[in-house]
């Protein structure tokens, strides 16, 4: 196994660990997954800076990259669904707190401004 292929496998392991953490739908899980994504990014950058010139090595590296890509797609799906879930709840809260506009859309909360003058 080449050092570049080892870097890509390490990146995949980091993404899989982040994905495992994201299976728990919490903000803490999101924050704890970020260092794993950063580690995967660093590993991938290291692998791409030393691209082999031999066709056989490039082919093996390409295959390892496809497996990493699959892991990234699965992690992205979890993040996309979590974002959609949070946006849905935010919309429901706005509906409950502010009602609806004349056009049937949820109303946005009115923020009351305050002014403080000294002197």
HELIX and SHEET records of a PDB file:
HELIX    1   1 UNK A    3  UNK A   22  1                                  20    
HELIX    2   2 UNK A   27  UNK A   49  1                                  23    
HELIX    3   3 UNK A   55  UNK A   98  1                                  44    
END                                                                             
